[in-house]
């Protein structure tokens, strides 16, 4: 299994799931939470997913350059 590719796919899934989960949580199960706190929590996950995605893509490209 290509673990670098799997890591990139996982980062994409985490990013999309966070972007979808944020507004859903605001109108469903976490609607009683303060909007600013909830948004900051989701934003932290989104930023980390973006960071993971960037790092994963760099590792994937570096692995391809060695071929």
Beta strands, then each sheet from edge to edge (+ up, - down):
end
